[in-house]
Amino acid sequence: MRDHLYLLAPDFTDPAYPGRRFYCWHCALMEGVLAGFPALGERLEVSRLPWPRPRQALVERVGEGNQSLPLLVLAPDAPDDLATGRYGDVRFIHDKDAILRALHLRHGFPEAHP
């Protein structure tokens, strides 16, 4: 089992802002890192979910209260101290900086420059 990165699919609309199109900038950051290091990205499972909630695939894994993206579900072999959340036996990271750190530590992505 691999770490699983969930991102919002880009180019979505929000009924609260008629006629406008959006992307999630935290997810766009992750997309840029994946695009910059495609061979390393192959070590992950990546899912791009539609913007509207509920995001059922995510709810089933990490619960209704953990639908904010990006989110990295950790594989069973990941160290416990990387997780920022837990839903049953599923450990996950829901902070962009902590996700980038995990990508570096677990998958060899370079570090973001300070």
Buried (B, 14 or more C-beta within 10 A) or exposed (E): EBBBBBBBBBEEEEEEEEEEEEBBEBBBBBBEBBEEBEEBBEBBEBBEBEBEEEBEEBBEBBBEEBBBBBBBBBBEEBEEEBBBBBBEEBBBBBBBEBBBBBBBEBBEBEEEEE
